Amino acid sequence: MGLSNKQFDSIMEKYDSIRLNNHRLQMERADEVHQKIPAYFDVEDELRTLRMRHMQASLDQDSEALTIIRSQEDLLIDKRDRLLTDGGYPKDYLAPIYSCEKCHDTGFLPESRTKCSCFVEAQTRLLFEQSGIFDLITVQNFDTLSFEYFNEAEAASYSNALNISKNFTGNFNSDYQNLVFYGNVGTGKTFLSCCIAKELMEKGYSVTYCSADKLFKNLVDLRFNDDREAYFSFMEEINQCDLLIIDDLGTEAISERVRADLFTCLNNRDLLKKATLISTNLTLDELNRRYSERIFSRVSSHFTFCKFEGRDIRMLKKFSR
């Protein structure tokens, strides 16, 4: 669920960079203190020697020696800290530096090896950035959804589509589903697609959004460019993302190659039980005629159809302004 290997690696590379930068800063601080307070490191040397004696006394189970050593350690630590504070530095100035104190910049909590909250935040940010829909979902989501421009019949139809969408996101982890949003231009298909995408990405699922035109053009271009690495990377994203949204199916230039690519895409995702959402302005008859009975049969048997009816909301908003 969520991240591909490539996405996971990109996040871990950022953690590597964070640790490296923090270590570099820590070394710069050590050099600074070494120049201004050289006695600090003399005390540190004494402490290291004392800690070796501490370890040996622990192994020997020499309680009397341990008591004396602990007392000496406390005195040296207090002396070391005073040297820093007298020099104008906080006591923890030379302590290890972490951007996240919970996971020490590893991304995982040490006691459970579960994802740290900073990793979850980085994952969500990456999923949003790479979804292809980031700009849209900031303004088109369940929180901004409004029935202001719907009449009574349109509101009832859209409420049904909204319920289907919320059921889709609510049961995403346990119930394999696919959706087809179809109907007139401007009736809210893309808006609800964005709502679903944002909801799922906030739960940590990966979403890839492509207009049909862009999807099939990318496949053609990558084949003709003979860039196998880019082609397989794109195919991995299309096949492996938790939800693939193909928007405006029917706007692309149709050909046998496009039909074959669409069938392969839908078939691969079905085999992997990866959800797909298709939106289109075409009617069901037009879908059948345009993409062949083989593709329409696969869609019919594996997708839930949701019809959008009513007026063009975009035009109504435009004229109301």
N, C-alpha and C positions, 0 to 999 in steps of 0.2 A: 504494500500500500504506500502511496505517496511518492517517494523519491526513486528515481532511476539510479543506477550505479554512478552514472556521470554526474547527476545532480548531487548525490551524496558526497562524491569526491570533491566537488567544487566547494561545498560547505566545509569539509574537513581541511581543505587547503587554506581557507580563511582562518580556521583555528590555528593552523601551523604558523600562519603569518602573524596572528595576534600574539602567540607565545613567543615567537622570535623577537617581535618589537618590544614586548614587555621585558624579556631577558636583556635585550640591548639597553633599555632604559635602566634596568637594575645595575648593569655593569658600569654605565656612565655615572650613576650615583655612587657606586663603590669607588670609582676613580676619584671623584670629587672629594669624598670623605677621606680617602687615603692621602690626598694632598693637604687637606686642611687639618685633619685630626689623625695623624699617623699612629698615635697611641691606641686608637680604637682597635686596630688590627693586632697590636701586641696583646691586648686583652683577649681578642678572638683566638689567637694562637694558644693562650693559656687555657681557654675554655675547651678547645679541641683536645688538648693533652689531658685535661681533667675528665672529659667525657670518655676517653679511652680507659682511664683508671676506673671510671664508673662502671663501664661494661665488664671489666675484669672482676671488679668487686661483686657485681651481680652474679657472674658465673661462679665465683668462689663462695657465694652466699655469705659474704662477710658483712653482717649488718652494722657492725661498729664502724667499719671503713666507709660504708655507704652513707651513714649519717654525717660523718665528717665531710665527705666529698660533696654531698648535697648542700651543705652549709657553705662550702667554698664556692660552689657553682652560683648560688644565690648572690653572694657578695660580688663575684665577677660580673654577673649579669647586671646587677645594679650599677656597678662601676662603668660598664660598657654603655648602659643607657644614659647615665649622667654625662658621659663624654659627648654623646650626640646632642642631648638637650642643651647642655652648656654651650655647644657650638652652634646652636640655633636651628637644630633639626628635630623633627618628631622622633620618638623612640623607635617607631617601625619604619624609619626612612629606608633602611636597607633590607627590609623583609621582602620575600618574593612578591612580585607584582602580578595580580590577576585582574582581568577585566570582568570575570565572573567568579565570585568567591565560592559559589556553590559547586561548580564542576572544575574549577582551576583551569578554565579555558580548554577543556577536553571535549565538551559537548555532552558528556555523560556523567551522571551522579556516581561517585565512587562506590557507595555502599550497595547500590542496586543495579548499576550499569544501565539504568533507564535514561531516556533522553532528558537532558536538562531543559529548563524553561527557555534558556537562551538559544538552544538548538531548535526547539519548536518554533520560536520566533523567527530564526534565520530560515528554517524550512518553509514557513508560511510566506515569508517575504519573497523567497526564491520562487515558490509555486505561483504567487501572484504575478511576479515580474515576467516569468516565462510562459504564462498561460496564453498570451496573445490577446487578452481581453481586459488588461489591467485598467486602461482608461475608461472603458465602458462600465465596469462593475463599481467604480467609485460613485457613479450617479444612478446606476440601474441595479437595484437590489431589493430584497424584500422590505427593507426599512423605508425605501422611497416609493414603493408601489402605491398607486392611488387609483381610485375608481372615478375620479372627478369628471372625466370626459366620456364615460360610458352611459348609455341609456339603460333602462331596466333590463331589457333582453340581453344586451351586450354584457352587462355586469354579471348576469346569471351564467352566461357562457364562460366568461373569464374566471369567475369563481370556481367553476369546474376545472378549468386548466390550472388554476392556482392550487387547488386541492391535490391534483395529480402530481404537480411539481413538488409540493411539500411532502407527499407520500414517497416520492422518488428519493428525495434527499434524506428523509427520516429513516428509510429502510435500506439505504445504499449499501451498508456493510453486510446485511444479512439476506438481501433479496436482489438477485441479478435481474435488472430491468433495462430496457432500451425505450427511447421515446421518439416519436415523429410529431413535430408541431407543424401543422399545415393550415393554410387559409389565406385570406386576402392580405395584400400589402398593408403594413402599418397597424396590424391588429394586436401587437404585443408579443409576438413569438420570440424575437431577439431579446426583449426585455426579460421575459421569464427564463430564457436560457442563461442570461447574466445572473439572475437571482440564484439559480441552481448552482452555477459555477462558483459564485462567491461563498455560498453556504458550504459547499463541499471543500473548497480550499481552506476555509477557516477551520475545518475539521482535520486538515492534513492530507487530503486527497489531491492528486495531481490532475489538472484539467488542461487540455489543449484545445484551443479554439481556432478554427480555420474557416474562412469562407470557402465554399466549394470551388470557386474560381482559383483562389490562391493555392488550395490543396493540390489540385490536379496540375496546375502550372508548375508548382514546385517539383512534383514528381517527374514531369517531362524535362524540366531544365536540368535536374540533377542527373538524369539518365544521359542526356546529350552532352553534359559537361564531363562525363566519365569520371566523376569524383565519387569513388566507391565509399570512401569513409563518410563523406557528407550524406550520401544517399542512405547508407545503412543507419546512420545516426538519426536521420529524419524518420525512417521507417520504424526504428525502435521507439521514438517518441510517439508516433501515430499508433503503433500497436500496443505499447505498454502503459500509456497514461491511463489513470483510473477512469477518466471520462473524456471522450472525444466529442467535441461539438462541431458538426459540419453545418455551417450557416448558409442560407440562401441556395440550397441545392436546386439546380435548374438554371442558374445564371451562368454556368460555365459552358464553354463550347463543347458540344457533345461529339463523341467519337467512340469507336469500338475500344480504343485504348482507355478512354475515361471509364467506360462501362466495366472493362476488365479490372481497372484499378479500384473502382468502387466495390465491386464484388469481392476482390481479394481483401480489401480493407475490412469490410463487414464480416467476412468469413474468419479472418485471423482474430479479430476481436471477439467474435462469438466463441471460437475455440478456447480463447484465454479467459472467457467470461468477464470481459472488460466492457463497461457500459458505453453506449453511443447515443447521442442526441442529434437528430437531424431536424432542421427547420427548412421549410420550403413554401413558396407561394403557389406551387403547382397543386392541382387537384389529384385525387387518387387515380383517376383515369389517365391523367397526363403523366403521372409517375410511371404507371404501368407501360404506357406507349413509349415513353422516352428511354427508359432504362432496361427494358425487356422483362418478360415474365419471370425469368430465373431470378433476377435481382428483386423484383417486386414480391415474388413468393417468399424469398428469404426475409425481406423486411416485414411482410405481413405476418409471418409465423413467429418472429422474434421481437417485434416492437409493439408498444402500445401507441395507438394513434389518438391524437388530441387535436380536434378541429377548432380553429379560431375564426370567429365570425364577427361581422360588424363593419363599422366605418374605419377609415384611415385615421388613427389617433394622431399621428404626426401632423397631418394636414389640419386637423381640428385645433391642435395646439398652436400651429403657425398662424391660422386665421384669428384665433382668440387673442393673440398678441397685437 
